Amino acid sequence: MNDLTPWLDSINEGPRKRAFFAAVFSKLEDLGFILKNPDAIDGGYRLEFRNDDNLTWVIADRYMSWPVAGEYPGIQLYSENEAWEASFRAWTPIQLALDAIEYLAPNE
């Protein structure tokens, strides 16, 4: 896995948000997701992780948009096979986000 420390260092909104992303990145690595744009790490830009076996991907971004909350750090999950997507702000209870990621890559 790539060293995502520079990306995590770009999170300036507090340790809880950084911990959210650190846990997400660890789960993605455990499930075999591959970072498709490692050149975005140093700038703290949007990261895209893919699991091509399951046609699923996860986007991590410091500036995602929510209709009510505006721009806020978070993740988006996509499943091409099951045609669903979900978004989680960095304030989401981490276990909820990790369970959703686990659902993307079930052990078959």
N, C-alpha and C positions, 0 to 999 in steps of 0.2 A: 504494500500500500504506500501511497505517497505520504510525505510528511506534510500534514495539514496545519502544523503549528502556526505558520505565518498567516494563514486564513483565520484561524481562531484568534490570533492576536489582533486582527482587525475589528473584532467585536468589542465595541467600547461601551456597551450599555450595561455592563455588570457581569459578575461571575455566573449568575444563574443562566443567562443566555449562552454564555460560552460553554457551560456544562451541558446544556441541551444539545448543542451541535457536536460536542465531543462524544456524547453518548450515541447520537445518530450516526456519526462517522464510524464509530466502533462497530455498531450493529451492521452497517452496510458492508464493512470489511468482512465480518463474520459470515454474512450471507452471500459473499462472492460478487458483490457489485463492483464494477470497475469505473474509476474516474475517467471520463472521456476528455476532459479539458484541463489537464494539470497545469497548463500555462496560466490559468486564472487564480491559482493559489496565492501567489505573491501579492497581487493587487487586491485580494479580498473580494474578487468578483464572483458572479454566479457560477456554481459548480454543478455539473451534471454527472450523476452516477447511473450506470446501466447494468442490468442483468439481462443480457440478450437471450439467455436460455428461456426466460419466462416472459420476454417482451415487456419488461417493466423498467421504470426509471424513477429516480428521485432527484429533484432540483433543490439545492440549498442556496439561499440568497439572503443577503443582508438588507435588501430593499424590496421585498415582495409587497404587493398591494392588497389591502382588504377594504371592502366598500366602506365600512364604518371606521376602521382604525387607521386608514391611510397606509403609508409605507412602514413596514416593520419586518424584522428578521424572521425567517421561517423556512419551511420546507413544503414542497409539493410532491405528491406521489401520483404515479400514473401506471395503469395496467392496460396494455393494449389488448390482451386476450379477453379480459372481462369488461372492457370499456367503462372503467371508472377512474375517477381521480379524487384526491383529497388534499386539503391544505391545512397546515398546522403552524400557528404562530409559535415563536420561541417561548412564550409563556404557557403553552399547553403542558399539562402534566406529562412528563417525559415517558412514562410507561404507556400512555395512550398512543403517543407517536411511535414508540418502539413496537408495540403490538401491531399497529397498522403496517409498518415496514415488514414485520415478520409475515403478515398476511400476503404481502406482495410476492414473497419467495418461499412458498410452503415446501416443506420436506416431502417429496413424493416418493 
